[in-house]
């Protein structure tokens, strides 16, 4: 089972644990046009590894290998984030199955669910919680 962790708790853990990493599994289009979590204040960079490849949205067949190449050992903690928490949960489960035991899913992801007007980024998630982010 992969535990959901609130964005603010994730941010606190990233600041407190030198070996914790945030893995953004959205597509390159999302990173470029929507933005990415900015971890400079924690002395880190977000690890960008797509779970699905744009524009076909096929599963990234090299996801686990990319995760290994990104460094750190299996014992280090990884937090997975996507737009709303669904793809990152799938990615976290795959990482756990591949031998990474300390994985967590960022609840509500980067943009969270749509608000009453159908817009994301206001109701819940990394952006809505006022955590640092930037355009990629």
BALOBA-1460 file (C-alpha; in Angstrom, 3 decimals):
// residues 136
<rec num="1" residu="x" x="0.000" y="0.000" z="0.000"/>
<rec num="2" residu="x" x="1.226" y="3.477" z="-0.870"/>
<rec num="3" residu="x" x="0.298" y="6.221" z="1.576"/>
<rec num="4" residu="x" x="-1.123" y="9.560" z="0.435"/>
<rec num="5" residu="x" x="0.662" y="12.536" z="1.982"/>
<rec num="6" residu="x" x="-0.658" y="16.108" z="1.898"/>
<rec num="7" residu="x" x="1.366" y="18.581" z="-0.184"/>
<rec num="8" residu="x" x="2.301" y="20.652" z="2.882"/>
<rec num="9" residu="x" x="3.553" y="17.541" z="4.706"/>
<rec num="10" residu="x" x="5.525" y="16.590" z="1.592"/>
<rec num="11" residu="x" x="7.136" y="20.042" z="1.488"/>
<rec num="12" residu="x" x="8.068" y="19.782" z="5.182"/>
<rec num="13" residu="x" x="9.555" y="16.303" z="4.653"/>
<rec num="14" residu="x" x="11.564" y="17.496" z="1.639"/>
<rec num="15" residu="x" x="13.027" y="20.296" z="3.730"/>
<rec num="16" residu="x" x="13.753" y="18.091" z="6.757"/>
<rec num="17" residu="x" x="15.124" y="14.957" z="5.055"/>
<rec num="18" residu="x" x="18.247" y="15.535" z="2.993"/>
<rec num="19" residu="x" x="17.687" y="12.261" z="1.135"/>
<rec num="20" residu="x" x="14.000" y="12.738" z="0.279"/>
<rec num="21" residu="x" x="13.175" y="13.530" z="-3.343"/>
<rec num="22" residu="x" x="10.091" y="14.714" z="-5.207"/>
<rec num="23" residu="x" x="9.467" y="12.891" z="-8.472"/>
<rec num="24" residu="x" x="7.090" y="14.677" z="-10.858"/>
<rec num="25" residu="x" x="5.583" y="12.066" z="-13.189"/>
<rec num="26" residu="x" x="3.556" y="14.387" z="-15.417"/>
<rec num="27" residu="x" x="4.381" y="14.874" z="-19.094"/>
<rec num="28" residu="x" x="6.941" y="17.288" z="-20.499"/>
<rec num="29" residu="x" x="4.047" y="19.333" z="-21.889"/>
<rec num="30" residu="x" x="2.620" y="19.736" z="-18.368"/>
<rec num="31" residu="x" x="6.012" y="20.694" z="-16.937"/>
<rec num="32" residu="x" x="6.479" y="23.315" z="-19.644"/>
<rec num="33" residu="x" x="2.986" y="24.801" z="-19.742"/>
<rec num="34" residu="x" x="1.634" y="24.302" z="-16.202"/>
<rec num="35" residu="x" x="4.789" y="24.577" z="-14.064"/>
<rec num="36" residu="x" x="6.748" y="22.448" z="-11.607"/>
<rec num="37" residu="x" x="7.285" y="22.465" z="-7.842"/>
<rec num="38" residu="x" x="10.222" y="24.738" z="-7.007"/>
<rec num="39" residu="x" x="12.418" y="23.056" z="-4.398"/>
<rec num="40" residu="x" x="15.293" y="25.557" z="-4.381"/>
<rec num="41" residu="x" x="14.451" y="26.669" z="-0.827"/>
<rec num="42" residu="x" x="14.982" y="23.036" z="0.231"/>
<rec num="43" residu="x" x="18.260" y="22.882" z="-1.702"/>
<rec num="44" residu="x" x="16.846" y="20.401" z="-4.225"/>
<rec num="45" residu="x" x="15.435" y="20.066" z="-7.704"/>
<rec num="46" residu="x" x="12.301" y="18.222" z="-8.677"/>
<rec num="47" residu="x" x="13.111" y="14.947" z="-10.449"/>
<rec num="48" residu="x" x="11.217" y="14.911" z="-13.752"/>
<rec num="49" residu="x" x="10.341" y="11.408" z="-14.988"/>
<rec num="50" residu="x" x="7.138" y="11.015" z="-17.010"/>
<rec num="51" residu="x" x="4.835" y="8.123" z="-16.160"/>
<rec num="52" residu="x" x="3.215" y="8.452" z="-19.575"/>
<rec num="53" residu="x" x="4.775" y="9.792" z="-22.746"/>
<rec num="54" residu="x" x="3.083" y="12.717" z="-24.492"/>
<rec num="55" residu="x" x="1.265" y="12.814" z="-26.920"/>
<rec num="56" residu="x" x="0.416" y="9.090" z="-27.108"/>
<rec num="57" residu="x" x="0.074" y="8.801" z="-23.321"/>
<rec num="58" residu="x" x="1.562" y="5.316" z="-23.443"/>
<rec num="59" residu="x" x="3.160" y="4.172" z="-20.202"/>
<rec num="60" residu="x" x="6.834" y="5.088" z="-20.065"/>
<rec num="61" residu="x" x="8.465" y="1.668" z="-20.478"/>
<rec num="62" residu="x" x="11.722" y="2.924" z="-19.005"/>
<rec num="63" residu="x" x="10.134" y="4.489" z="-15.905"/>
<rec num="64" residu="x" x="11.803" y="2.171" z="-13.391"/>
<rec num="65" residu="x" x="15.178" y="2.444" z="-15.153"/>
<rec num="66" residu="x" x="14.821" y="6.240" z="-15.268"/>
<rec num="67" residu="x" x="14.051" y="6.238" z="-11.556"/>
<rec num="68" residu="x" x="17.202" y="4.223" z="-10.858"/>
<rec num="69" residu="x" x="19.295" y="6.500" z="-13.095"/>
<rec num="70" residu="x" x="18.008" y="9.551" z="-11.198"/>
<rec num="71" residu="x" x="20.244" y="8.478" z="-8.331"/>
<rec num="72" residu="x" x="19.835" y="7.686" z="-4.682"/>
<rec num="73" residu="x" x="19.434" y="4.202" z="-3.335"/>
<rec num="74" residu="x" x="16.303" y="2.183" z="-2.820"/>
<rec num="75" residu="x" x="16.435" y="3.153" z="0.859"/>
<rec num="76" residu="x" x="15.881" y="6.854" z="0.146"/>
<rec num="77" residu="x" x="12.391" y="8.329" z="0.359"/>
<rec num="78" residu="x" x="10.581" y="9.377" z="-2.792"/>
<rec num="79" residu="x" x="7.403" y="11.420" z="-3.056"/>
<rec num="80" residu="x" x="5.514" y="11.116" z="-6.349"/>
<rec num="81" residu="x" x="3.379" y="13.932" z="-7.754"/>
<rec num="82" residu="x" x="1.247" y="14.387" z="-10.875"/>
<rec num="83" residu="x" x="-1.659" y="16.681" z="-11.746"/>
<rec num="84" residu="x" x="-4.233" y="15.257" z="-9.325"/>
<rec num="85" residu="x" x="-2.696" y="12.221" z="-7.624"/>
<rec num="86" residu="x" x="-3.822" y="9.352" z="-9.882"/>
<rec num="87" residu="x" x="-0.804" y="8.856" z="-12.164"/>
<rec num="88" residu="x" x="1.572" y="9.460" z="-9.270"/>
<rec num="89" residu="x" x="-0.151" y="6.723" z="-7.259"/>
<rec num="90" residu="x" x="0.339" y="4.297" z="-10.167"/>
<rec num="91" residu="x" x="3.980" y="5.391" z="-10.466"/>
<rec num="92" residu="x" x="4.572" y="5.022" z="-6.719"/>
<rec num="93" residu="x" x="3.088" y="1.512" z="-6.784"/>
<rec num="94" residu="x" x="5.332" y="0.592" z="-9.727"/>
<rec num="95" residu="x" x="8.356" y="2.002" z="-7.892"/>
<rec num="96" residu="x" x="7.515" y="-0.032" z="-4.809"/>
<rec num="97" residu="x" x="7.108" y="-3.174" z="-6.931"/>
<rec num="98" residu="x" x="10.512" y="-2.413" z="-8.507"/>
<rec num="99" residu="x" x="12.215" y="-2.445" z="-5.100"/>
<rec num="100" residu="x" x="11.848" y="1.106" z="-3.794"/>
<rec num="101" residu="x" x="10.194" y="0.590" z="-0.391"/>
<rec num="102" residu="x" x="9.946" y="4.212" z="0.818"/>
<rec num="103" residu="x" x="7.491" y="5.793" z="-1.588"/>
<rec num="104" residu="x" x="4.596" y="8.157" z="-1.000"/>
<rec num="105" residu="x" x="1.942" y="9.755" z="-3.183"/>
<rec num="106" residu="x" x="1.317" y="13.499" z="-2.957"/>
<rec num="107" residu="x" x="-2.434" y="13.756" z="-2.331"/>
<rec num="108" residu="x" x="-4.271" y="15.964" z="-4.839"/>
<rec num="109" residu="x" x="-1.071" y="16.382" z="-6.870"/>
<rec num="110" residu="x" x="0.174" y="19.646" z="-8.315"/>
<rec num="111" residu="x" x="-3.161" y="21.108" z="-9.416"/>
<rec num="112" residu="x" x="-5.796" y="19.127" z="-7.513"/>
<rec num="113" residu="x" x="-9.394" y="18.604" z="-8.613"/>
<rec num="114" residu="x" x="-11.360" y="21.131" z="-10.643"/>
<rec num="115" residu="x" x="-13.072" y="23.898" z="-8.676"/>
<rec num="116" residu="x" x="-16.727" y="24.924" z="-9.150"/>
<rec num="117" residu="x" x="-15.767" y="26.720" z="-12.381"/>
<rec num="118" residu="x" x="-13.846" y="23.712" z="-13.720"/>
<rec num="119" residu="x" x="-10.403" y="25.225" z="-13.129"/>
<rec num="120" residu="x" x="-7.582" y="23.351" z="-11.430"/>
<rec num="121" residu="x" x="-4.997" y="24.764" z="-9.037"/>
<rec num="122" residu="x" x="-7.447" y="26.470" z="-6.667"/>
<rec num="123" residu="x" x="-9.313" y="23.766" z="-4.714"/>
<rec num="124" residu="x" x="-6.475" y="21.550" z="-3.453"/>
<rec num="125" residu="x" x="-2.966" y="20.391" z="-4.286"/>
<rec num="126" residu="x" x="0.538" y="21.853" z="-4.338"/>
<rec num="127" residu="x" x="-0.405" y="25.134" z="-6.053"/>
<rec num="128" residu="x" x="-3.594" y="25.679" z="-4.036"/>
<rec num="129" residu="x" x="-1.649" y="25.129" z="-0.800"/>
<rec num="130" residu="x" x="0.608" y="28.049" z="-1.739"/>
<rec num="131" residu="x" x="3.753" y="25.944" z="-1.999"/>
<rec num="132" residu="x" x="6.605" y="27.185" z="-4.202"/>
<rec num="133" residu="x" x="6.410" y="26.485" z="-7.920"/>
<rec num="134" residu="x" x="7.682" y="27.988" z="-11.136"/>
<rec num="135" residu="x" x="7.192" y="27.845" z="-14.848"/>
<rec num="136" residu="x" x="9.639" y="25.316" z="-16.252"/>
